[in-house]
Amino acid sequence: MDGDQRDHQDTAGQDPYRTFRPRFGLVVSWATTTVILGGCVVLAVVTTGPLASVGNRISLVLFGLLCALLLWRLGGVHADPSPTGLVVRNVVYTRRLDWAEILSVDYGSGDPWVRLDLTDGKTLAVMGIQRADGERGDQEARRLAALVQAHGEAMDR
């Protein structure tokens, strides 16, 4: 490990550039996907009577697939830091930021996840760090804020 990497080790001796992920996000999304998609397929196969048309069966399976796609994206939210910047993957979009673009890191009042204040005047939610994770979420927010500070804020205010 070179000196630069050693300087950025956090107090627990873990890599400060490890990915930010919600504690149970992936597990819950996969479990829910299994139940919804499995249920839709089973219903499509066993349904009888007037609702058992081919179109209804296909629609039910397509609905299950759509739910699976949404849950896959929801389970994949994360923020991936590196020495050059931060890649934030939320449900709908993925955005890459240089460290200099980030002014501050905080939980807004009542926000369920961390929010970044950016140099362009906008804010960006980081769904990979969630208030629902309790103290772990707070520690992860502090780790991200430390990375922002270590890499220099955009401007000396």
Residue pairs with C-beta under 8 A, 6 or more apart in sequence:
4 83
8 16
8 17
8 147
8 150
9 15
9 16
10 16
10 143
10 146
16 81
16 143
16 146
16 147
16 150
17 81
17 82
17 83
17 147
19 78
19 79
19 80
19 81
19 128
20 78
20 79
20 80
20 81
20 126
20 128
20 129
20 140
20 143
20 144
21 77
21 78
21 128
22 77
22 127
22 128
22 129
22 130
22 132
22 133
23 130
23 133
23 136
23 137
25 74
25 75
25 77
25 130
26 75
26 76
28 75
29 71
29 72
29 74
29 75
29 76
30 71
30 75
32 71
33 67
33 68
33 71
33 72
33 75
36 64
36 67
36 68
36 71
37 64
37 65
37 67
37 68
39 64
40 60
40 61
40 63
40 64
40 67
41 61
41 64
43 60
44 56
44 57
44 58
44 60
44 61
45 57
47 56
47 57
47 60
70 91
73 91
73 92
74 91
76 89
77 89
77 90
77 91
77 127
77 128
78 89
78 128
79 86
79 87
79 88
79 89
79 126
79 128
79 129
79 144
80 86
80 87
80 89
81 144
81 147
83 151
84 98
84 99
85 96
85 97
85 98
85 99
85 101
86 96
86 97
86 99
86 102
86 144
86 147
87 94
87 95
87 96
87 97
88 94
88 95
88 96
88 97
88 116
88 124
88 126
88 128
89 128
90 125
90 126
90 127
91 127
95 124
97 116
97 118
97 124
99 147
99 148
99 151
99 152
100 119
100 151
100 152
100 153
100 154
101 118
101 119
101 120
101 154
102 116
102 117
102 118
102 119
102 148
102 153
102 154
103 116
103 117
103 118
103 119
103 153
103 154
103 155
104 116
104 117
104 145
104 148
104 153
105 114
105 115
105 116
105 117
105 126
105 141
105 144
105 145
105 148
106 114
106 115
106 117
106 141
106 145
107 113
107 114
107 115
107 131
107 141
108 115
108 123
111 125
111 131
112 130
112 131
112 132
113 125
113 126
113 127
113 128
113 129
113 130
113 131
114 125
114 126
114 129
114 130
114 137
114 140
114 141
114 144
115 123
115 124
115 125
115 126
116 123
116 124
116 125
116 126
117 123
118 124
119 154
119 155
126 144
129 137
129 140
129 141
129 144
130 137
131 137
133 140
